[in-house]
């Protein structure tokens, strides 16, 4: 039995790339990507899902970084209770699955506290809480890497502690750990695929919906893979441009 790769004409119209086993069409495996691309409904779902995934990743990244900055600063507080709160929070988040945290935020907390948000609001909160713990550990490593002599020199010049932290410590910590923060943000974006489990109409939700209507699993998830890769590369490029703009003062190595 021979294997042939070529183009065949299906009964419903359109040209389809197929891998054919043998000489009969009964053994053909047809990749019908056109069933996705020719449907305005499916294309709209993919576009809206990609936009929502990107928006939640950006929102979760910004809010997570702000919370991480607070958590990292707590680790250097003179108050033991603040250090313990930051350490316990970080360890709890990093040692529990994101899906469990997502379900707690989306279903547990609303039942306990009596509030109700849109699905995307629950997802944004869960992503923020989860990645703030990872961001805080990255920032803490950067804070530890800042030479202590610079802090002592700034103190000798009479600078306020807030100015020292903002202008000397924090800026250098972010600059040194920016590649790690960059990678963690890309991971944050890719992790948004899990939020479809709580009903958020993101990119993965769009893929699941299209697959349930067309039963073309390979084509659907191959398309999602390509979209995720392209968006991740776009984010990587934008973050590299942001790095060049924010850290022009950093001496090249």
Secondary structure, DSSP 8 states (H G I E B T S, - for coil): --EEEEEEE-TTSSEEEEEEESSSGGGEEEE-THHHHT-HHHHHHHHHHHHHHHHHHHHHHHHHHHHHHHHHHHTT-S-HHHHHHHHHHHHHHHTS-HHHHHHIIIIIHHHHHT----HHHHHHHHHHHHHHHHHHHHHHHHHHHS-HHHHHHHHHTT--HHHIIIIIIIHHHHHHHHHHHHHHHHHHHHHGGGGGGGT--SHHHHHHHHHHHH--HHHHHHHHHHHHHHHHHHHHHHHHHHHHHH-TTS---
